[in-house]
Amino acid sequence: MAFTFVLGLAALFQLVAVLMALRLNTIYRRRYAWLFISGAGVLMTLWIGAGIVDTIQHPPGNIIWEPTLWVQTLATLLTAILFFAGIATIEPLFKENEAARELLASENALLNREVQHSREEMMLAQRVQSNLLPKCAPHVPGLDIAFLSRPAEWTSGDYFDFVEPGDETLIVTVADVCGHGLGPALLMTTSRSYFRGIAKTRKQCQSIINTWNNAIAEDVEAGDFMTALVVRLDLPKQCIEYLGAGQNGLLIQADGSFEELERSGPPLGVLDSFEYPCPEPLPLESGQILVLCTDGIHETEGPDGSQFGTHRIANLISTIRDLTAEQMVKRLDEEVRSFAVASQAHDDLTAVIIKVE
């Protein structure tokens, strides 16, 4: 009778533990945990039930002389109690887990909303900035003009523009704000407003770049700067003048030789009231090709660590000089992409090609 009572008590603990496991699964939906725990509980209940039936059918003759049976029976009861206690005390862990899951889901939802909001803001900034850059090259008799503009991120710190003052001259600039991303893009937008206003009223490169430098120096913080190249094409006088603020250009001659348009002073915004020199005009001749690029193209790295560089640009353009400016720009873009070791550009890429017909 005593054995049957102990085994029955063990079976009761097991049954209650199984029901509690079922309750936990109903609340917290941990099906696999419930399957393992409940499975173990059911098997133990069956084992204990089988022991009860065996005890009823074959009761021990004398409990004093059955110490092994007593040990087994008490161990079974203790196991059932411990199993029940484990199920009873595991619920706080489920609660903590569920609270953590809900918190994580809430934070993920908040993060997704923030990411979506930031993405929408960056898309808006990208649209605004793209509207500030030229949509197409100007149509100037005697000149074939094309450009490439590919930002490294949503927005670009590169700037290029064309201004026609109205006296058969074309003023071109290609500029590069230090860094890339939203901050440089904002400075680029401000610089664009300055340049267009200045270039329409001051038609000489020296006056344009000096005034532009003074305006930018008032706005930028220490350490910020912008390189720029300003080129003026005077069609009636058939001459080119340029000034480079920390930036070079390329002039490829009709015979395939080339010369660098050397920088004339520091980047814009570095030295307030710096006076850039008066440029020496160069002859404007048929067959010449002007190539104005930002550092993103020059400094693109190949698999061996070497940079694309000025000479590669010059040799490429000289080789394909019979193509149109638009075809040259596309070819330059393709060559830079194939040369680059990284699939994603690390810097903004901008180029303007002007072919003199």
C-alpha positions in Angstrom: 0.0 0.0 0.0 2.8 2.4 0.9 4.6 1.8 -2.4 1.4 2.4 -4.3 0.8 5.7 -2.5 4.4 6.9 -3.1 4.2 6.0 -6.8 0.8 7.6 -7.1 2.1 10.8 -5.6 5.0 10.8 -8.0 2.5 10.3 -10.9 0.4 13.2 -9.7 3.5 15.5 -9.6 4.3 14.3 -13.1 0.8 14.9 -14.4 0.7 18.4 -12.9 4.1 19.2 -14.4 2.8 18.1 -17.8 -0.3 20.3 -17.5 1.9 23.3 -16.4 4.1 22.8 -19.4 1.0 22.8 -21.7 -0.1 26.0 -20.0 3.3 27.6 -20.7 3.2 26.6 -24.3 -0.3 28.1 -24.6 0.8 31.4 -23.2 4.3 31.8 -24.7 4.1 29.6 -27.8 7.4 27.7 -27.2 6.3 24.6 -29.0 9.7 22.8 -29.2 10.4 23.4 -25.5 6.9 22.1 -24.6 7.4 19.1 -26.8 10.6 18.1 -25.1 9.5 18.9 -21.6 6.0 17.4 -21.9 7.4 14.3 -23.8 9.8 13.7 -20.9 7.0 14.2 -18.4 4.6 11.8 -20.2 7.3 9.1 -20.4 8.0 9.4 -16.8 4.3 9.3 -15.9 3.9 6.1 -18.0 7.0 4.7 -16.3 5.6 5.5 -12.8 2.1 4.2 -13.8 3.7 0.9 -14.9 5.4 0.7 -11.5 2.1 1.3 -9.8 0.4 -1.5 -11.8 3.3 -3.8 -11.1 3.2 -3.1 -7.4 -0.6 -3.7 -7.2 -0.2 -7.0 -9.1 2.9 -8.2 -7.3 3.0 -6.5 -3.9 6.3 -7.0 -2.0 6.2 -9.5 0.7 8.0 -7.7 3.4 9.0 -4.0 3.0 11.8 -4.4 5.6 13.5 -6.8 3.3 13.0 -4.6 0.1 15.4 -1.7 0.6 16.3 -1.5 -3.1 12.6 -1.1 -4.0 12.2 1.6 -1.4 15.2 3.5 -2.8 13.8 3.2 -6.3 10.4 4.3 -5.2 11.6 7.3 -3.2 14.0 8.3 -6.1 11.0 8.2 -8.4 9.0 10.5 -6.1 12.0 12.9 -5.7 12.5 13.0 -9.5 8.8 13.8 -10.0 9.0 16.5 -7.4 12.1 18.0 -8.9 10.5 17.9 -12.4 7.4 19.6 -11.0 9.6 22.3 -9.3 11.6 22.9 -12.5 8.4 23.5 -14.5 7.0 25.7 -11.7 10.2 27.9 -11.5 10.9 28.1 -15.2 7.9 30.4 -16.0 9.9 33.5 -14.9 12.5 32.7 -17.5 9.7 32.5 -20.1 8.4 35.8 -18.9 11.8 37.4 -19.1 12.4 35.9 -22.5 9.0 37.1 -23.8 9.6 40.6 -22.4 13.0 40.7 -24.1 11.5 39.5 -27.3 8.8 42.2 -27.2 11.4 44.9 -26.4 13.6 43.7 -29.3 10.6 43.7 -31.6 9.7 47.2 -30.5 13.2 48.5 -30.9 13.5 46.8 -34.4 10.2 48.5 -35.4 11.5 51.9 -34.2 14.9 51.3 -35.9 13.1 50.3 -39.2 11.0 53.5 -39.0 14.2 55.6 -38.3 16.0 53.9 -41.2 13.0 54.4 -43.5 12.8 58.1 -42.4 16.5 58.6 -43.0 16.3 56.8 -46.3 13.5 59.1 -47.4 15.5 62.2 -46.2 18.6 61.0 -48.1 16.5 60.4 -51.2 15.1 63.9 -50.9 18.6 65.3 -50.5 19.7 63.3 -53.5 16.9 64.7 -55.6 17.5 68.3 -54.4 21.2 68.0 -55.2 20.7 66.4 -58.6 18.4 69.3 -59.5 21.3 71.7 -58.7 23.7 70.0 -61.1 23.5 70.4 -64.9 21.0 68.0 -66.5 22.8 68.3 -69.9 25.9 69.8 -71.4 25.5 73.3 -72.9 25.4 73.6 -76.7 28.3 75.8 -77.7 29.2 76.0 -81.4 32.7 74.5 -81.9 32.7 72.6 -78.6 31.6 69.0 -77.9 30.9 68.7 -74.2 30.0 65.8 -71.9 30.2 65.0 -68.3 30.2 62.1 -65.8 28.8 62.4 -62.2 28.7 59.4 -59.9 28.4 59.9 -56.2 29.9 57.4 -53.7 26.9 57.7 -51.5 23.4 59.1 -51.7 24.8 62.6 -52.1 28.0 64.0 -53.5 30.6 66.4 -52.5 31.6 66.9 -56.1 30.4 69.9 -58.1 30.6 70.8 -61.7 28.9 73.6 -63.6 28.8 75.6 -66.8 28.1 79.3 -67.0 27.7 81.3 -70.3 28.1 85.0 -69.5 26.7 85.9 -73.0 29.8 87.2 -74.7 30.6 83.9 -76.6 32.6 82.6 -73.6 32.1 79.5 -71.5 33.1 79.2 -67.9 33.5 75.7 -66.5 34.3 74.5 -63.0 34.9 71.1 -61.5 35.2 71.2 -57.7 35.5 68.6 -54.9 34.6 69.2 -51.3 36.8 67.4 -48.8 35.0 64.1 -47.9 31.7 62.7 -49.2 28.2 62.3 -47.9 25.7 64.7 -46.5 28.0 67.3 -44.9 30.2 67.9 -48.0 27.0 67.9 -50.1 25.6 70.8 -48.1 28.9 72.8 -48.6 28.7 71.9 -52.3 25.2 73.3 -52.5 26.3 76.6 -50.8 29.4 76.8 -53.1 27.2 76.3 -56.1 25.1 79.3 -55.2 28.3 81.4 -54.7 29.9 80.3 -58.0 26.9 80.9 -60.2 26.3 84.4 -58.8 30.0 85.3 -59.1 30.6 83.8 -62.6 27.8 85.7 -64.1 29.1 89.1 -62.9 32.9 88.5 -62.9 34.0 87.0 -66.1 37.7 86.5 -65.6 39.0 83.4 -63.8 41.1 85.4 -61.3 38.2 87.6 -60.2 35.9 84.5 -60.0 38.2 82.3 -57.9 39.3 85.1 -55.5 35.8 86.1 -54.8 34.7 82.5 -54.5 37.5 81.7 -52.1 36.6 84.6 -49.8 32.9 83.7 -49.7 33.6 80.0 -48.9 36.2 80.9 -46.2 33.6 82.7 -44.3 31.3 79.6 -44.1 33.6 76.6 -43.6 35.0 75.4 -40.3 38.7 74.8 -39.6 39.8 71.8 -41.6 37.1 72.0 -44.2 38.0 73.0 -47.8 37.1 72.5 -51.4 39.4 72.0 -54.4 38.3 73.6 -57.6 39.4 74.2 -61.2 37.9 77.2 -63.1 38.4 77.3 -66.9 37.3 80.1 -69.2 37.0 79.4 -72.9 37.0 82.5 -75.0 35.8 81.6 -78.4 36.2 84.9 -80.2 39.8 85.3 -79.0 40.5 81.5 -79.3 42.1 81.2 -75.9 41.8 79.3 -72.7 42.5 80.6 -69.2 42.4 78.6 -66.1 43.1 78.7 -62.3 43.4 75.6 -60.1 42.6 75.9 -56.4 44.4 72.7 -55.2 43.2 70.8 -58.3 44.8 70.0 -61.7 43.3 69.5 -65.1 44.5 68.0 -68.4 44.8 69.6 -71.9 45.4 67.0 -74.6 46.7 68.5 -77.8 45.7 67.5 -81.4 48.9 65.5 -81.8 48.2 63.4 -78.7 50.6 65.1 -76.4 49.2 66.5 -73.2 50.0 69.0 -70.5 48.7 69.3 -67.0 46.8 72.4 -66.0 48.8 72.9 -62.8 47.2 74.1 -59.6 47.6 77.9 -59.0 47.1 78.0 -55.2 45.6 76.3 -52.2 42.1 74.8 -52.0 39.2 77.2 -51.5 38.4 78.1 -47.9 41.9 77.3 -46.6 43.4 80.9 -46.7 41.0 83.8 -46.4 41.8 86.7 -48.8 44.4 84.6 -50.7 45.2 86.2 -54.0 45.3 83.7 -56.9 47.7 84.8 -59.7 46.6 86.2 -63.0 46.4 83.2 -65.4 48.5 82.9 -68.6 46.2 82.3 -71.5 46.7 79.2 -73.7 45.7 79.0 -77.4 42.3 77.3 -78.1 42.9 75.1 -81.2 40.9 72.5 -83.1 41.5 68.9 -81.9 42.3 69.9 -78.3 40.5 68.0 -75.5 40.1 69.4 -72.0 39.7 66.7 -69.3 38.6 68.0 -65.9 38.4 65.3 -63.2 38.0 65.1 -59.4 40.3 63.0 -57.2 37.8 60.2 -57.2 39.0 59.2 -60.7 42.7 59.9 -60.3 42.9 58.1 -57.0 40.9 55.0 -57.8 43.0 52.0 -56.7 43.7 48.9 -58.8 44.4 45.3 -57.5 48.1 46.1 -57.1 47.5 49.2 -55.0 48.4 51.6 -57.8 46.2 54.6 -58.7 44.4 55.2 -62.0 46.4 58.4 -62.2 46.8 61.3 -64.7 48.8 59.4 -67.2 46.2 56.6 -67.6 43.5 59.3 -68.2 45.7 61.1 -70.7 46.7 57.9 -72.6 43.1 56.7 -72.7 41.6 59.9 -74.0 44.4 60.3 -76.6 43.8 56.8 -77.8 40.0 57.4 -78.3 40.3 61.0 -79.4 38.2 60.3 -82.5 35.1 59.5 -80.4 32.6 62.0 -79.3 32.9 63.6 -75.9 29.9 61.6 -74.7 31.5 58.4 -75.9 34.8 59.4 -74.2 33.1 59.9 -70.9 31.4 56.5 -71.0 34.7 54.9 -72.0 36.4 56.6 -69.1 33.8 55.5 -66.7 34.1 51.9 -67.9 37.9 51.9 -67.6 37.7 53.3 -64.1 35.2 50.7 -63.0 37.2 47.8 -64.5 40.4 49.1 -63.0 39.0 49.5 -59.5 39.7 46.7 -57.0 36.5 47.6 -55.1 33.1 47.2 -56.6 31.8 50.3 -54.6 33.6 53.6 -55.3 35.2 55.1 -52.1 34.9 58.6 -53.5 32.6 60.6 -55.7 33.5 60.5 -59.4 33.1 63.5 -61.6 34.6 64.4 -65.0 34.0 66.9 -67.7 35.3 66.4 -71.2 35.4 69.3 -73.7 36.5 68.5 -77.3 37.3 71.4 -79.5 36.0 70.8 -83.0 
